[in-house]
Amino acid sequence: MIKLIVSDMDGCLLDGKGRLPEGFGYALELMNKNKVVFAAASGRAPGGMKRPFGQYADEPAFISDNGARAFYGGRCLYERALDIGIFKPVIAEMRRHEGLLSVACGKTKAWVERPDIINDDMAEELSKYYTSWNKCSFDLPAEPIIKFALLYFDDIEKNIYPSFIKYDNDRICIQVTAFVWMDVYEKGISKGNGIEGLQRELGIAPEETVVFGDYLNDLSMADHAAVSYAPANAHPDVKERYDEVIGSNTEGGVVKQIIRLLERKP
């Protein structure tokens, strides 16, 4: 029996323009009817997660910031902030790369050190995830920081990630999350751990959980579910790790699969 369905958002649940696909309302109706909790899991901050859900924004659970925070029923289930001192070498590395925009995702706001370098393309990409951004030094952040998100437009996995991998250790995690995004956060935080926390809170077992994911930061979700589905546009590593490949995000593959599961269609 399915009691929890968890889906990544960008490149997975949402279509190519960042919108909910046709049929989501019906899928949510089916989940409510069958007493299935729906959770969205993302590298986004909470505000950026809720926005695409529009009229449905108060219904899902949210695992935000790649698992650093989780929310359900209007309350925060848990939250982990960074020990900023151990990230100083990473911050220095961020400052060395021309064309790399680093965002400190704070408890309430997004922060950047050089807002003057944000061009129109950067602003458009940032606005998908953050309602606004503010200036502060990462050495002395204005509030607790949950994670760093790094934006680079020319294949961040190939051109930026190799310079940061040396900082991946027993305290720091370096994770490519999309073609243009990479996250830096404390080790032990993952979407998988976020799912585990939600399951514990709701009394739901991994055997009662289904997950959908498309990128490298979604790999850990499969460890906490009975079945995992990757859209056709997913990263090759995710397709290999997950149980089944379904239709792409532009085809509404996640919503169609949820409906198929809950209608018990073959």
URMOBEL-V259613 format. One line per field, one symbol per residue. ss: DSSP state (@ for helix, = for strand, . for the rest). Layout:
ss->???
This chain:
ss->...=====@@@@@..........@@@@@@@@@@...=====....@@@@@@..@@@....====@@@.====..=====....@@@@@@@@@@@@@....======...===..@@@..@@@@@@@@......==..@@@....=======....@@@@.@@@@@@@....=====....======....@@@@@@@@@@@@...@@@====...@@@@@@@@@..=====....@@@@@@..===..@@@.@@@@@@@@@@....
